[in-house]
Amino acid sequence: MAVILVRHGRSTANTASVLAGRSPGIGLDDLGRQQAADLPARLGERCADLVAVARSPLQRCAETVAPLVADLSGVPEIVIDDLAEVDYGEWTNRPLAELAREPLWRTVQRQPSAAVFPGGEAMSAMANRAVTAVRELDARYGGPEGSDLWVACTHGDIIKAVIADAMGLHLDGFQRIVVEPASLSVVRYHPRQTVVHTVNNTSRLSLPAPSAALAQTAVGGSTGTTEG
């Protein structure tokens, strides 16, 4: 049916306004733990349709999906290195207010395809590995013609890159996409057309049943269809 892209809950680094990157030991703060506890209820009846939970290897993602995985039976939890946060290199663990004064900051915001973090990763390389990982996982777990539902818990820039790709948007436009901590975004890959169902949902998720998602006719009189 679709992939539900879950950004990890609010972390201690989010609260401190520090660019955590891949630093070990960055867990959820009190609000983030509550957001993780609320995740199964926000997915509601769609939990019964999940066939896999993939996640970044970082602690804050593991903590975010832990309550969901505990509620599921027989659903694999898969750790995917390519869903890890951007390697920010020398920017790691620096305050965002300080980084905003760096010349590279403007490039990251306005032309991320040209940004390479000192001692770290290029934003274009991040987008390539993230999109490739999600598309490969969907080919494995998405079912025939996107009929199955799975979760990928990862990081803000990773999710924005995946959504930009699904929308046919150049990486230089991905900063226009907002993905808040604990938000849910939904993409369905299909041989004829990729569809973005939801972006930055911070409440209870509403998704059509698989049969409705595969319907040929659009709802609401628009000229588009779910299949193209």
N, C-alpha and C positions, 0 to 999 in steps of 0.2 A: 504493500500500500504506500509506504512512505518511510523516510527517516525523520525522526524527531531529534533535532539538534538542541541539546541542552547545554547552556553555559553553566559552568560551576557556580555554586552559591557564593555569596559575598565572602571574601577571604580577609585575613588579617592584613594582607598587603593592600587590598582595595581600601580598607578603612584607613590605613596609614598613607595612602596616595603614593605608594612606591611601586616601581615597575619590577614585579617579582620575577618575571621570566621563568626560567627553569630551576630557580633556587629550591633546594630541598627544604622540607619542614614548613612549608607555607600551607596552613590548613584553613578551614572555615572559621569565621568569627561566630558570635552567638546568633546573629541574624542568619548567617549562612547555614548554620546547623538546623535552624528552624525551616529554612527554605528547603533543605534536603529532606527533612522529615515530612514536609508538605508535598513533595514531588509525586508520590503514588496517588494521593487524592486529586492532584491537579490533572493527572493523566486519566483518572477515573476508569471507566469501563474499557478504555483502550489498553489498559495493562494486560488484559486477557488476550490481546492480539499480538503482544510483543514476542518476537522470536529470538532476539539477541540484544545485549547491552554492550556496546563498545565504548571505551573511554581512553582518555589520555593517561599516561603513567603517573602523572603528578598527583600529589596527595589531595589537593583540593577537589579534584575530579573524583578520586576514589571515595572521598567522604560524601560527595554529593549524591552518587548513585547507590551508596551502601543501603539506605532504607528501601529503595526500590528493588534492588537485587534480593534483599531479605524477604520481600513480599512475593517474589516470583518463584515458581517451581519449575526446574528443568530448563530454565532459560540461561544460556551461557553468558558469562561476563568476560569480555575480551579486551586485553590491554594492547593498544595500538600505538607504537612509538611515533608514527607520523601524525597522530592527533595531538602531540605535545605542543606546548606553547612555543611561540617564536623564540629562537635563540637570539636574545638581545645583546649578547657579547658584553662589551664594557659598559653598556647601559644598565645591565642587570643590577637590581637593588638600589638604583638611584631614585631620588624623589622626582615625581613628575613635574613639579614646579621648577626644578633645576633643569630638567631635560628640555622643557619648553623654551629655554633660552639658547639651546644649541642650534646652530644653522641647519643640522640634519632634521630637526623637528619639523621645519616647514616642508621639507621634501616628503617626510613620512605622511604629513597631512594632505599635501597637494598633489604629489606625484609618487605614491608609494611604490610604483613599479621600478623606480630608479633608486630606491632606498636600500642601502646595505649597512647593517649595524656594525660598528667597529669591533672586530674580533668575533663577529657573530654571523647572522644569516641575512640573506637578501629577502626582502618581502616577496619578491617574485618567486623565489625558491620555496618559501613557506606556502604560498598559494598553490603552487604546483603539487607539492607533496600532500597538502591537505585535500585538495580536490581529487587527486588520484586515489588517495586512501578511501575517501567516502564513496566515490563511484565504484571502486573495487569491492568494498564491503557491501554496497547495495546490490551489486551483481551476485554476491554470495547469499545475502540474507533478504533481499527485497522481494524475492519470489518472482514467479512468471508475470511479466508485464507490470511489475511494481505492486503485486497483490498483498505482500506481507509488510509488517510494521516493525521497525527496530529503532533503537536509541543510540545516539552518539553523543557522549558527554565530553566537552572540550572547552576551548578558550575563545574569548571574544573575537580576536583577529582571525582565528581559524574559521569560525562560523561565518564571519562576514565575507571571507574569501569564498567559501562554499556557496553562500547565497548569491554573491556577485556572479560566480560562474553559472549558477542555475538560471539567473536572470539574463545571461548574455551580456553582463556589464563588465567593462574593462576594469582591471584592478585599480586604476587611478580613480575610479568612482566608488570604491568600496567603503571609503570613510563616510559616505552619505548614509550608510546602513547603521542603525543603532541596535546593539545587542547587549542588554543589561545582564548583570549577574542573576542567575537562576531563571533566565528567560527561556522560552521554548520557541523554536522556529521549525517549520515543517517543509520539507522538499520531497516531491515524488518524481523519481526518474522513470521514464517510460520510453520505449523504443521510438515513439513518434514525437514526443514532446516532454520536456522537463517542466514541471509545474511547481511554483512556490505557493504553498497554501497559507503559511503563517510566518510572520516575522516579529520577534521580540514580544511574544505573549508572556505577560507576567501574572496571569490569573489561571483559571481552569481552562484546559485545552478542549476545544470542540472540533472533532474531526468526523467526516462522514464515514459510514460503514464501508468496507472494501468494495462492495458491489456498487455503491453510489459513487465512490471515487473513480471507478472505471467507466462511469456512464458517458455516453457520447454527447449528451445535450447539456449546454450550459444553463445555469440557473440565473434568473434575473434579466433575461432579454438581451444579454450582451452578445456580440458577434463571435466571441471566442468559444472554444469548447475545451474540455479537460484533456482532449487527445490531440487537438490540432487538425 
